[in-house]
Amino acid sequence: MEEDRSTLPPGLCFAPTDEELIVYFLYQKAASLPCYPNVIPDLNLYSPHPWELDDKAFASRRQWYFFSRKMQNRTAENGFWKEIGVDETILTSTGNKVGIKKYLVFYDDDVRSENKTNWIMEEYRLLISPKGQNQIQVRKLYSLKKYYLSQIQNTANWIRKL
């Protein structure tokens, strides 16, 4: 059964910060709590090619957002996502560590070669520390880590500022 996803009221733009994506969307989703606005869908993270996300993911300002379950295999039918750079820690406005952001780039896997594309993914996950927690609390905390929130964009559409 597909979740009821609302749309944003006219005139509103979806442009959350990294902190907002972690605290107000990813944590709520992972903890099975209500999320408003409920606009970000669940997808199998790596099966669609990034250019096939238009009708599947929530789009705002040439960026696509979706939730997915934690997966090790980052391959699509004719391509794969490859990590680039180092993980970035996401902090709240009060300085608490709440999440990790990982950057990935999509490679089109042609039979003859691997071609780097302009598609970039920012993959968010919760940062949860089990220190000082009992065994039941630790199990609950780790169950929160099963979800990712992803933001994908095509950098070919970026306008360079001089």
Phi, psi and omega in degrees: 000127183281140179291150176282111180256127178271168174249164179282146176298155179305139178090349179264142181243135178271104181217064183286153174282170176301317179300315181295321178299319180288305189286314187267344181242300186294314180297316180301316180296312183295327180271006181057039177258156179295147181233129177232129359282144181273078186244344185267120183274167171270133176222157167286109192309316192253356184285317178282148171289154183300329181282358178257013186275349186311312183266000185251317183259165176281124183253136175205125177055047179061028175231145181243135182239142174197156173265153172209164176275155179298129180222147178272325185275118182251047181248147172250183182302313181231045180177183181203158176262132181237133179294143175228146176070198181248162178293145179247127179282134178261127181249150172281173178296341178265003175093005178280139177281124182237344183194176179232138174244129180242141179256137178225152176237146181268132176249127175280120186265084176286156180303325184269334184199170175255121182251121177291132180257181178269008182272123181242138176243136169252115184253122183254140173220156181286146175251110184234129179253125181277004182301132177076013181253148175280174187299320180294317179297321180297317178299318178295318180297316181290334176292336177291336184279003183281348182254148170237155171239130183239145175235125182239142178211154178262113184288349177293339180272354181291144176256124180285134176265130180265000000 
